[in-house]
Amino acid sequence: MGCEKFNKEGWYLAARKLASPNYNMRPDSCDIRLLVIHCISLPEGKYDQNNVEDFFLNQLDINQDESFADIENLKVSSHFYIKRNGQIIQFVSTLNRAWHAGKSTYKGRENCNDFSIGIELQGTDHTDFTERQYQQLIQLSNDLIAQFPALKDNIVGHSDIAPDRKTDPGVKFDWVYYRQRLIA
């Protein structure tokens, strides 16, 4: 169950594929045991463009907004990105290491990118996410859990694994609503 949702290369069949160059091999491709929920928008709170996609593809025009100067030389990615309308975009195969968590620790283990899957939601730490985003996040999470059962009991926010640096997905993310709808 769940295997038919992904191809053998680790790409989710229900997602639009935009392959990011910002990834590398996991130390152990069988060691996928953490799901990390993030949020992002570029610029913050602006949703009617493709800046996040461009950022993860190293194609962001930094001259569009003065806030982009801070991220000009960053090379980051996430496995998945869910837009406000519910569209799911996949940037990195689940079998590879996306660069989403940065300096991070989970249950005493550092470098969470090595053993995690990252999902970015289009939004901010202080705005509500859309019902369509929750629906897609829940479906994607359930499909990932079916593929990688260890994820079920290891789902966190970026703020949980990098509390000194990050606050996402933020106070508006409804953890109770989300968790109640995951596979029992």
C-alpha positions in Angstrom: 0.0 0.0 0.0 1.4 3.4 -0.9 4.1 2.1 -3.2 1.9 2.8 -6.3 1.9 6.5 -5.3 5.6 6.9 -6.0 7.7 5.7 -8.9 10.9 3.6 -8.3 13.0 6.8 -8.4 11.2 8.3 -5.5 8.9 10.8 -7.3 5.3 11.3 -6.2 3.0 10.7 -9.1 0.4 13.2 -7.9 3.0 16.1 -7.8 4.3 18.4 -10.5 8.0 17.6 -10.9 10.5 20.5 -10.9 13.9 18.9 -10.3 16.1 21.1 -8.1 19.9 20.9 -8.4 20.1 21.5 -4.6 20.3 18.0 -3.3 22.8 15.1 -2.8 22.7 11.5 -1.9 21.6 10.4 1.6 24.2 8.5 3.6 21.6 5.7 3.8 18.6 5.9 1.4 16.7 3.3 3.5 17.0 5.5 6.6 14.0 7.8 6.1 12.3 8.3 9.5 11.4 12.0 9.9 8.9 14.3 8.3 9.5 18.0 8.7 6.8 20.6 8.0 7.9 24.1 7.0 6.4 27.2 5.5 7.8 29.7 3.1 6.7 32.6 0.9 8.9 35.0 -1.1 8.5 37.8 -0.4 6.8 37.1 2.9 3.1 37.0 2.7 3.0 37.3 -1.2 1.5 34.3 -3.0 0.7 35.3 -6.5 4.0 34.3 -8.2 6.5 31.5 -8.6 9.4 32.9 -6.5 9.7 29.9 -4.2 9.9 27.6 -7.2 12.6 29.8 -8.7 14.4 30.0 -5.4 14.6 26.2 -5.1 15.8 26.0 -8.8 18.5 28.7 -8.3 16.6 31.0 -10.7 15.2 33.6 -8.4 15.7 37.2 -9.7 17.0 38.8 -6.5 16.3 42.3 -7.9 12.5 41.7 -7.6 12.4 42.5 -3.9 14.9 44.0 -1.4 14.3 41.2 1.0 15.8 38.8 -1.5 19.3 40.1 -0.8 19.5 38.0 2.3 19.0 34.8 0.3 21.0 35.6 -2.8 23.6 33.0 -2.4 21.6 30.3 -0.6 21.2 26.9 -2.2 18.2 25.3 -0.6 15.4 22.9 -1.6 12.7 20.8 -0.1 11.2 17.5 -1.3 7.7 19.0 -1.6 6.0 22.4 -1.7 2.3 22.8 -1.4 0.9 26.1 -2.8 -2.2 27.9 -1.4 -4.4 26.4 -4.1 -3.2 22.9 -3.1 -0.9 22.3 -6.0 1.9 19.9 -4.9 5.4 20.4 -6.5 8.2 18.0 -5.9 11.8 19.3 -6.2 13.9 16.3 -4.9 13.3 12.6 -5.0 12.4 11.1 -1.6 15.4 8.8 -2.0 17.8 11.8 -2.0 18.7 14.4 0.6 17.0 17.8 0.0 18.6 20.8 1.7 15.6 22.0 3.8 16.5 21.6 7.5 19.9 23.2 7.8 21.6 22.8 11.2 19.2 20.6 13.0 18.8 17.9 15.7 16.1 15.3 16.3 16.1 13.0 19.3 19.9 13.6 19.7 20.7 13.0 16.0 22.1 15.9 14.0 21.9 16.7 10.3 18.2 16.0 9.9 18.4 16.3 6.1 20.2 13.0 6.1 17.1 11.1 7.3 14.1 13.4 6.7 11.6 14.4 4.1 10.7 18.1 4.0 7.4 19.6 3.0 7.0 23.4 2.6 3.6 25.0 2.8 3.2 28.3 1.0 2.5 30.7 3.8 4.0 32.5 6.8 4.4 31.7 10.5 1.5 34.1 11.3 -1.1 33.4 8.6 -3.7 30.6 8.3 -3.1 27.9 5.8 -5.9 27.0 3.4 -8.2 24.1 3.7 -6.9 22.8 0.3 -3.3 22.9 1.6 -4.3 20.8 4.6 -6.2 18.3 2.4 -3.1 17.9 0.2 -0.7 17.8 3.1 -2.8 15.1 4.8 -3.0 13.0 1.6 0.7 13.4 0.8 1.7 12.6 4.5 -0.5 9.5 4.4 1.1 8.4 1.2 4.6 9.0 2.6 3.7 7.1 5.7 2.5 4.2 3.6 5.9 4.3 1.8 8.0 5.0 4.8 6.2 3.7 8.0 8.8 5.1 10.4 7.5 8.6 9.5 4.2 8.0 11.3 5.5 8.7 14.8 8.2 11.2 13.7 6.5 14.3 12.3 7.7 17.7 13.5 7.8 21.4 12.5 11.1 23.0 11.4 10.9 24.9 14.8 11.2 21.6 16.6 14.5 20.6 15.1 16.1 24.0 14.9 14.4 26.0 17.7 17.1 28.6 18.0 16.9 29.5 14.3 13.4 28.7 13.0 9.7 29.3 14.0 7.9 27.6 11.1 5.4 26.3 10.3 4.3 28.8 13.0 1.5 29.4 15.5 -1.3 29.2 12.8 -0.5 25.6 11.8 -3.2 23.4 13.2 -1.3 20.4 14.4 -4.4 18.8 16.0 -6.5 19.0 12.8 -3.6 17.6 10.8 -2.6 14.7 13.1 -6.3 13.6 13.5 -6.5 12.9 9.8 -3.3 10.9 9.4 -3.4 7.1 8.9 -4.4 5.4 12.1 
